[in-house]
Amino acid sequence: MEKTIKAIEAGRLVLSDGMAGVYRVVGVSPDGKTADIERFDVSKQKSVGDPIRSVAVNKLAAYTEDASQTAARILREAVTED
């Protein structure tokens, strides 16, 4: 996993060391050392499942899509529009 240095804040999409998938930050503790996260389905743009509490912020990295991932997601969304 490639780590990108960006502030971890509520609403940001992240990857977590040791956990598969993309997560959305629900909240960050006042001291900034832990965060609550929930699984996030990027293609459907919605949260999946219950939050995971008190994950160490130093185990989180900002999620970024490369151009090919973005193009594939846009195409998939256009084809499977509900």
Sequence and secondary structure as in RCSB ss.txt:
>XXXX:A:sequence
MEKTIKAIEAGRLVLSDGMAGVYRVVGVSPDGKTADIERFDVSKQKSVGDPIRSVAVNKLAAYTEDASQTAARIL
REAVTED
>XXXX:A:secstr
         TT EEEETTEEEEEEEEEE TTSSEEEEEEEETTTTEEEEEEEEEEEGGGEEE    HHHHHHHHH
HHHHT  
